[in-house]
């Protein structure tokens, strides 16, 4: 049982360090989703995000533009990182719960 306990402890430490790293990366990226709005024949990019229960739209640039092409992959990467963070938090809760019950059995 001590081998499994040691593996779970290592995994918990690994998840905690990965969560910290991912959270720091996410904090540097733009929040929200890209929205494309049309006005006449032109298209414009906006960044939509929630703040205080309200949705805010921040103008980025007309499409196509350098700003839009730089921002799009960042928004996609942030979404992927946020999904990974959610999964890691779920795994971390399971590991901590398991470790808690393992300590009782010792």
C-alpha positions as CSV (number, residue, x, y, z in Angstrom):
1,X,0.0,0.0,0.0
2,X,2.9,2.4,0.7
3,X,4.0,2.1,-3.0
4,X,0.6,3.2,-4.2
5,X,0.6,6.0,-1.6
6,X,4.0,7.2,-2.8
7,X,2.8,7.2,-6.4
8,X,-0.3,9.2,-5.5
9,X,1.8,11.7,-3.6
10,X,4.1,12.2,-6.6
11,X,1.2,12.6,-9.0
12,X,-0.4,15.1,-6.6
13,X,2.8,17.2,-6.6
14,X,3.1,16.9,-10.4
15,X,-0.5,18.1,-10.9
16,X,0.0,21.0,-8.5
17,X,3.1,22.2,-10.3
18,X,1.4,21.8,-13.7
19,X,-1.6,23.7,-12.5
20,X,0.6,26.6,-11.3
21,X,2.4,26.7,-14.6
22,X,-0.8,26.5,-16.7
23,X,-2.5,29.2,-14.6
24,X,0.5,31.5,-15.1
25,X,0.3,31.0,-18.8
26,X,-3.4,31.5,-18.9
27,X,-3.1,34.8,-16.9
28,X,-0.9,36.2,-19.7
29,X,-3.4,35.4,-22.5
30,X,-6.5,37.4,-23.6
31,X,-9.7,36.3,-21.9
32,X,-12.9,35.6,-23.8
33,X,-13.9,34.5,-27.3
34,X,-13.5,36.0,-30.7
35,X,-16.7,37.4,-32.2
36,X,-17.0,38.5,-35.8
37,X,-19.5,41.3,-36.4
38,X,-20.6,42.5,-39.8
39,X,-21.3,46.1,-40.7
40,X,-22.2,46.5,-44.3
41,X,-19.7,44.5,-46.4
42,X,-17.0,44.7,-43.8
43,X,-16.2,42.3,-40.9
44,X,-14.8,43.3,-37.6
45,X,-13.2,41.2,-34.8
46,X,-14.2,41.7,-31.2
47,X,-13.1,40.0,-28.0
48,X,-16.1,39.0,-25.9
49,X,-15.6,38.3,-22.2
50,X,-17.6,38.3,-19.0
51,X,-16.9,40.7,-16.1
52,X,-19.1,41.1,-13.2
53,X,-21.9,39.1,-14.7
54,X,-22.0,41.2,-17.9
55,X,-20.7,40.5,-21.3
56,X,-18.2,43.1,-22.6
57,X,-17.0,43.4,-26.2
58,X,-13.6,44.8,-26.9
59,X,-12.9,46.0,-30.5
60,X,-9.8,44.3,-32.0
61,X,-9.5,45.2,-35.7
62,X,-11.1,44.8,-39.1
63,X,-10.8,41.4,-40.8
64,X,-8.3,40.5,-42.2
65,X,-5.7,42.2,-40.1
66,X,-2.5,41.3,-38.3
67,X,-4.0,41.8,-34.8
68,X,-6.8,39.4,-35.6
69,X,-4.5,36.7,-37.0
70,X,-2.2,37.0,-33.9
71,X,-5.1,36.9,-31.4
72,X,-6.9,33.9,-32.8
73,X,-4.4,31.2,-31.9
74,X,-3.9,32.7,-28.5
75,X,-7.7,32.5,-27.8
76,X,-7.7,28.9,-29.0
77,X,-4.7,28.0,-26.9
78,X,-6.2,29.6,-23.8
79,X,-9.4,27.5,-24.3
80,X,-7.3,24.3,-24.5
81,X,-5.3,25.2,-21.4
82,X,-8.5,26.0,-19.5
83,X,-9.9,22.6,-20.4
84,X,-6.7,21.0,-19.2
85,X,-6.8,23.0,-16.0
86,X,-10.4,21.8,-15.3
87,X,-9.3,18.1,-15.9
88,X,-6.3,18.5,-13.7
89,X,-8.3,20.0,-10.8
90,X,-10.8,17.1,-11.1
91,X,-7.9,14.6,-11.0
92,X,-6.3,16.4,-8.1
93,X,-9.6,16.3,-6.1
94,X,-9.8,12.5,-6.7
95,X,-6.2,12.0,-5.7
96,X,-6.5,14.1,-2.5
97,X,-9.7,12.2,-1.5
98,X,-7.9,8.9,-2.1
99,X,-4.9,10.0,-0.1
100,X,-7.2,11.2,2.7
101,X,-8.8,7.8,3.0
102,X,-5.5,6.0,2.7
103,X,-4.2,8.0,5.7
104,X,-7.1,6.8,7.7
105,X,-6.3,3.2,7.0
106,X,-2.7,3.5,8.2
